[in-house]
Amino acid sequence: MAVDLLLGLQWGDEGKGKIVDVLTKNYDIIARFQGGPNAGHTLEFDGHKHVLHTIPSGIFHEGTINLVGNGVVIDPVIFKRELDNLAKFNLDLKKSLLISRKAHLILPTHRLLDAASEASKGKAKIGSTLKGIGPTYMDKTGRNGMRVGDLEMDNWQEKYRALADKHEAMIDFYNVDVQYDLADLEAEFFKAVEVLKSLTFIDSEEYLHQAQKDGKTILAEGAQGSLLDIDFGTYPFVTSSNTTAAGACTGLGIAPGKIKEVFGIFKAYTTRVGSGPFPTELFDEDGETMGRVGNEFGATTGRPRRCGWLDLVALRYAVQVNGVTQLIMMKGDVLSGFDTLKVCTAYNYKGETIHHFPYNIEAENVTPVYTEMKGWQADLTKMTEASQMPQALNDYIDFLEKELKVPIKIVSVGPDRKQTIHRG
């Protein structure tokens, strides 16, 4: 049985959580394959808003298995808070939430290292969420990390102590003022670890292999976005994992040949959180309107997102790198009310017009080349059928499909799961 993937195609925050929630009814298993609690997947239904950070977005569907894969890094403290928030829903988490033994653990000292590293950079800081993600992946690739499976070993606390002591020495090396009480942080961590140990740990690659043999339907859920990929993103202003389709193979143990549909999610405009280049960023009233109407604040950090017109050069690149087969456009409703819309279709790169995504997109090298289109005034939020959509929106979608050469199958017109229009 094939595995479908769901990925963000921009700098994250595209609305993956909502769409996973919408699509979950079609799948037996939802499997998160990379990233950590820097993700914030927001789901809205029945008048309630839920923000998930590590737990897959299918958790509210009865009968669906939610798996945290080996490519994910888990902070037991944040994970416990997520579980506490789910307690009132009477979910059977022992049965519906499975965790890979090969997933790495974020220690309190990883978060401290993150803070020390960011502080040492001064004005050159990356814009880290300070969740300890980067240092945890560094330990993973440096072969020093602790994994979920270690918690089943008798000596796990000795392994923890050795790694935490090493981290403290590294924090001293940065020679910055980071105030902390490790005893307090560790007390909270050890309490959260006991909660984590009450859940079901599995050899996830074997579980998924068997599930495919048994004909189970699987949706792999990504976090962040393709332009934050450690290899293919706008390095160094990226996350520390592979957010692209390849990350699903390494983050779940799924063979490339088993992947079928690749759902690519993008906003009708572009946003970015934190530092890094952003060619179509707006500093005018249009950008302010996008941020206000779109409620563009990070679900995890609360940081305001930078806003700009849709960048088709970057989007085309993400479609190409991921092998996207179906597109899903989010927040079409936010563009209602603009008389004129702009879409970046090319870059002026060092005086030359290019249509591919270059190595460097800093402002001194890149100027966006725009195509202007007519906007629409209609309120989309109450629409439920494609036939109700205004002609200008259909023209916008047709233009994007022609440029990207991939069909846009779903258009989201609001945050609630019901505000979702399926096309053709």
Buried (B, 14 or more C-beta within 10 A) or exposed (E): EEBBBBBBBBBBBBBBBBBBBBBBEEBBBBBBBBBBBBBBBBBBBEEEEBBBBBBBBBBBBEEBBBBBBBBBBBBBBBBBBBBEEBEEEEBEBEEBBBBBBBBBBBBBBBBBBBBBBBBBBEEEBBBBBBBBBBBBBBBBEEEEBBBBBBBEEEEBEEBBEEBBEEBBEBBEEBEBEBEBEBEEBBEEBBEBBEBBBEBEBBBBBEBBBEBBEEEBBBBBBBBBBBBBBBEBBBBEBBBBBBBBBBBBBBBBBBEEEBBEBBBBBBBBBBBBBBBBBBBBBBEEEBBEBBBEBBEBBBBBBEEEBBBBBBBBBBBBBBBBBBBBBBBBBBBBBBBBEBEEBBBBBBBBBEEEEBBEBBEEBEEEBBBBBBBEBBBBEBEBEEBEEBEEBBEBBBBBBEBBBEBBEBEBBBBBBBBBBEBBBEBE
